[in-house]
């Protein structure tokens, strides 16, 4: 015979289970329809006119997710669909497994991009509801994701100690991407030079006309050999190479493929001042630049 206390506890857990389902569903539907109806991911014109380095994490996030109307609406549809599925007992676990990662990602965005505290608290509450639901299904999930995994394609080697070949393969699968991307980041994408940074052209002398010379030159540290020219209303990607031992600089029209030469000459670097002496295309020129912080 079941103890009355056990029946009471079971009833309480069932009530909490139902409350968590409907509370999470309501909040997800609220946020999902907000996206679909245009109440979220809209950016102020005053924010759009700010330089990227001055934009807060909140507006940067809003602009990113709102940049693609399709993607923003897709996020809203996932939240709405998940909220609807939570309201049906048969699809509750399915919805919870899908939404756990979605809401978890929202929590991380709220924390690290400094989104409003209220939004963070709501996301944490939804995640807590989903975790409570998952906990009630812990044995089912343990069976599906662990206990029954060897039934579809049984392993030939049932030994407790993994084979050397298997461990070697796993190690290679981890090591190759790690080493390759380290090489790309540090030896392909980056080739540091003393000129790396943001430079403003403050003086031009010689026969080259001002409209031909950019107002700013960016020697990109995180993209080897890329220089970006900034004009009054345009940005152009160029190729540059520095020969430190000779203190010479070359710049070409096409990034990587070079193309037509733009500048060839020497440079003189002193603190935050850079002077270039040489030819701009075929015209003698002297440039003075100031490094921006």
Number of C-alpha atoms within 10 A of each C-alpha: 3 6 7 9 9 10 11 11 11 12 12 12 14 13 12 15 17 16 13 22 27 18 18 24 24 18 18 26 21 15 19 25 18 16 23 19 11 13 11 17 20 14 16 10 8 7 15 13 9 10 8 10 8 9 14 14 16 16 19 18 19 18 17 14 18 19 14 12 13 12 13 20 21 15 17 23 17 18 26 24 17 24 27 19 19 27 18 13 11 10 13 19 20 13 23 24 16 13 22 18 12 15 19 15 13 17 21 14 16 21 14 10 15 15 20 11 11 10 15 18 13 15 22 16 17 25 23 15 24 26 16 18 20 19 12 14 12 12 11 13 15 12 11 11 9 10 12 10 13 10 8 7 7 9 10 6 9 10 8 6 8 10 11 9 9 10 12 11 11 11 11 12 11 11 11 11 11 11 11 10 12 13 13 11 15 13 12 14 17 17 17 17 16 11 18 19 15 17 22 18 17 12 13 16 13 14 13 17 11 11 9 9 16 17 17 21 24 19 25 21 18 15 14 23 23 25 26 19 18 17 15 9 5 8 13 14 15 24 22 24 18 18 12 13 6 9 13 17 19 19 24 22 18 18 18 13 10 15 13 11 18 19 22 22 17 19 22 12 13 8 7 11 15 18 16 20 20 20 20 21 15 13 13 16 20 19 18 18 21 18 18 11 7
